[in-house]
């Protein structure tokens, strides 16, 4: 395989390295309040583009079918909002015996109580050839569920409680997730033949948007003066591992330490997910081929029995 072909195949990984490097060299460009205005372009525009893109690319019957996978949805939400917080709580009981800062551990528990980011979950699922429709539903549903469940989990595990602006969070999620998805589906009804004929690069568009999210996320991380920890603590946080955080812990003098795991978690999740993407995609392709082979064999056997 030539150099150009290799670069073309691995362009996304190369892009991740480039945007992280740019974020390190000039974090002020993509930081909140900076020239790119990520609080608008990413929080609203980029996320809306992701779900509009998904609504435009997915068949309506695929979305309808995804809603019927009740066992899958129950497993995903239970694993995310029940099993994972409890598992991290047990792990932190062990880590509490070490020299890691107590408030850093509380930050890790806070991360464990949060629903997963909607944009990266959908994009990474789409990129590996997974069930995008199911990912969209669980990301959106998990975010809405998190509005109620996350404060309750924080109250149970950390004893921290606060009033949460349900209306503003709900409206933001509705406008950036549900509305773009519906608009994309409506547009697809009128453009179906054109889309099927031309086959636009929906996956590439989502990947480019994800690179933008990675860039601005790392800009925030690199420009934050509160990330000053000993190497052991920082390493453990990276490998163990939102505005809701500021609401719940309003007035805490250790807010900066509690924030560190969340600042590291999202970049680490995107980075590790992107690096693992080729391997998982290959595994998915292999599983699909095996499934198709078995299906074809079963069909032949049934045909012979019928004869």
N, C-alpha and C positions, 0 to 999 in steps of 0.2 A: 504493500500500500504506500503510495507516494505521500510526500509531505502535505500537499494541498488537500488530498483526500482525507488524510488523518486530521488536519485542522478542521475541515468541513464536518467531519463526523463528531469531533470532540469540541465543537465551537462553544457549547454551553459551559463546559468546564473551564475552558480558556477565558470565556467571558466572566465567570465568577472570579477568577484570579485577577483579571484586569479591573473589575469594579471594586474589589476589596482593596487593591493597590491604590486606586484613585481615591477611595474613601480615606485611606491612611495618609496619603500625601496632602489632600485638601478636604478635610472633613467639613469645613465651614460652608462648602458649596451645597451639600445635601442635608445639612442639619436643619432641624425645625427652626423656622424663621429665616432660613438662608435663601439664596437666589432661586432654588428650585421649589421652595414652599411645599415640602413633602406633607405638611399637615393638611394640605388641600389636594395636591397632585397625586399623592399616594393614598392617603386615608380615604379620599372620596373618588377621584378620577380613576386611579389605577385599579382599585378593587372593583369599581363599577365596570370597567373595561373587561376584567377577568370574567365576571358573571354574565355580562352581555355576550362576550365571546362564547361562553359555554352554552348560553341559551340559543345562540345562533347556530352552533355546531351540532348540538344534541337533537336527536329526533324526539318528538313529543311523546311517542310511545315508550321511549327509553326512560324518560323522566317519570312517566306514569307507572312503569314497571318497577322503577327503583323505590317508589313509595310503598310498594307491597312487600318489600323485604323486611318485614317486622323483626324477625329474629336477628338479622344483621344490624339493624338500627339499635335494637336493645343491647346487643353485645358491645357495639362501639361506644354508646353513651354510658353504659355501666362500667366498661373498662376505663374510660376517660375520667368520669366524675365520681366513681366509687372505688374501684380497685386501685387505680394509680395513686390517688391521695392517701389511701390507707397504706399501700406499699412504701411510699416515700416517708410517711410518718414512722413506720417501723424502722426504716433505714436510718432516719435521723436520730432515733433513740440510740443507735450504735455510734453514729458520728458525733453525738453529743459527748461521748467519752473521750474524744480527741481534742486537739487544741484549736479546732475551727471555731471562728467567732459565732457566738450564739445567735446574733441577729442575722448573720448570713444564712444560718440554718433555717431561721424563720422565713427568710426570703425564698429558700428552696421549697418549703412547704406551701408558700403562697403560689409559686409557679405550678406546683402539683395540683392546686385547686382550680386553676384556670382552664377554660375550654381552649382547644387548639386554635391557632390562627386560621381564619377561613381561606385566605388567598393562597398561601403556600400549600395547604393541604389539598386543595382542588388541583392546582397546577402540577404538583408532583405526582398525584394519582393519574392525571391525564397523560403526563410525560412517559410513565412506565406502561401505559396501555391498560390501566386498571378501570374499575367501574366508576367513571366520572360522575354519572348521575347520582349514584349512592354517596359519593364523596361530597357532592354539592348539598344534598339533603342533610347529611350528618353534620357538615360544617355549619350550615345555616341554623339547623335545629339545635346543635350544641351551643352555638353562640347565644341564641335566644334563651335556651335553658340555663346557661351560665349566669344570666342576669339575676336569676333567683337562687340558683344552687351555689354559686361561688361564694357569695357573702355568708350563706349558711355553713359551708364547709370551713371558711376562715373562722367563723364563730366557734365551731366545734373543736378545731385543731389548735387555734391560736388564741381563742377568747377575744378576738377583735370584732367589733360590730360597728355599723354605721348605716346611715340612710343612703340608699343608692338611687340615683336619678333614672328610674326605670323608663320614663317617657322619652328622655333624650337618647339613651342608649338604644332603646327599641326602635325609635324613629330613624336613627343613623343606620342601624343594621337593615332595616326595611328598605331604606332608600338606596343603599349601596349594594345590597345582595338580592333582595326579592324583586324590586322594580326592574333593575337591569336584566335579570333573568327572564322576567315576563316579556319585556320589550324585545329581547333577543328571540324568544319563541314566536312572538307576533310577526317580527320581521322575517323569520324563517318560513312562515306560512306563505308569504308572498314571493320569497326568493328561493324556494326549495329547489326548483329545477336548475336555476343558475348555480347554486351552491353545489349541487350534485355533479354538475357538468364541469365546473372550473376547479372544484376542490381547493378552496383557499387554505393557506397554511395556518390553521387555527392554533396548532401546537406551538409553532414558532412565535406567534403573537403572544401567547401566554408566557412562553419562556423569556421573551424580551421584557415583558412587564415584571416578571419575577426578578430579573437582573436589576431593574430599577428599584424594586423593593429591597433587594440585598444591599445595593449601594447606599440608599438612604438609611437603612438599618445600621450598617457598619459606620456610617458617618456619625450617627447619634452615639454609637458605642465608643468610637475613638475620640470623640470630642467631649465625653463626659469626664469631668475631673474627679468624680467619686470612685472610679474604678482604680483604687490603689490598695492592692491586697498582697499578702505573701503568696509565693508561687504555689504552695501546696493547696491552699484554700481555693485559689483561682482554678487550678487544674481539676480539683474535685467538682467544683461547680459546673465547669464545662462538660464534664463527662457524665454527671448525674442529671444534669438537666437535659391599651391597658391603663389604661387610665384608671381603671377600677382600684388599682393599688394605692394611688394617691388619695382616693376617696376613703378607703377603709382605714389607712394608716395616717390620716391627716393629723399633723401636729406631732408625730413621733420624731424624736431627735435622731433616731437610728434609721430614718427612712432611706438614706443613701445606701446603707448596707443591705437593707431589705430589697432595694431596687436592683442591686447588682445581678442576682440570678436571672431576673427577668430581662435585663439588658443583654445578658450573655446568651440566654436560652434561645431567643428567636434567631439571632445570627447563627448560633451553633446548629439549630434545627434545620435551617435552610441550607447551610453549608454541608452538613453531613448527609442530609437527604439528597442533595444534588450530586455529591460524590458517589453515593450508593446507587444513583439512578441508573447508570448503564448496566450494572450487575443485576439489579432487580428487573430491568426491562428484558434482559436476556433470559432470566428465569421465567418471567411471565410468558415470553414467546415460546419457550420450551414446553411449558405447561399447556398452553393453548394448542400446540401441535399434537401433544399426547392426547388431549381431550378430543380433538378432531379425528385422530387416528382410531381411538376407541369407538367413537360415535360411528365412523364409517364401517368399522368391523362389525359392530352390533347390527347395523343396517343390513349388511351382507348376510349375516347369520339368519336374521329374521326373514329375509327374502328367500333364502334357501329352504327354511322350515316351511314357509308358506307354499312353495312349489311342491 
